[in-house]
Amino acid sequence: MLQAIEKHGPLAGITMGTARILRCNPFVRGGFDPVPEHFTIFRNPHPERYEDEIIAAKFHPDKVKSKE
């Protein structure tokens, strides 16, 4: 939440941070969710861009380039 407040100011940052915390539950796919450059209360639309290679290969095998 602190990164959201630093990047987007107090009102938008607290709103964004609260939405991000509320998304943290067993019914939402986990993963790394960095603070976006523009304000939004929605999850990053492409979290696979920020995932570790091993995690991405397991959960998104069709989007990961194979090493051949």
N, C-alpha and C positions, 0 to 999 in steps of 0.2 A: 504494500500500500504506500510505503514511503516513496518508492520510485514513481508511482503514479502521481502523488502529490507534488513531487519535485518537477516532474515533466509537464503536468497539466494544471497546476495551481490547486488551492485548497478545495474548492467546491467540486470541480470536475474530478480531481484526484481522489477525494473521499468517495464520491459516487462510483467511480470506476473501481476503486479498491474494494468497496463493499460488494459490488457485483461479482468481482473475481473471487472473493471469499465465499460468497453464496454458491458459486459454481463448484466449489470443492466439496463434493459428496460422492457416495458410491455409485450414483446413477449417471455420472458424467465421465467421459473418457479422460483419463489423466494426461499428464505430459507437461512439458515446459511451456509456459504461457507468458512470454515477455510482454512488457508494457508497450503497446503500439505507439507510433508517432502521432497518430490522430486520435481524438477522443472517441471511444465507443464503449458500450457496456457489454458488447458481445465478445465471444471468444475469438481469438485469432483464427481466421479462416483457413490457414495453412500451417498448422502446428508441426507437420512433418518436416518443414524446412529447418526447424530448430532442434530436432531430435538427434540423439546419438545414432550412429550408423547401425549398431546392433539392434537397438529398439526399433528403428525405422524398418529394418529388414524383417523383423518379426511381425509388426503390425501393419506395414504397408509394403508387402513384397512386390506388388505390381508397380510401385513408384520408385523403387530403389534400383539403381544401375548395378548389374552384377559385375564382379571383377573377373574378367576372363582374359 
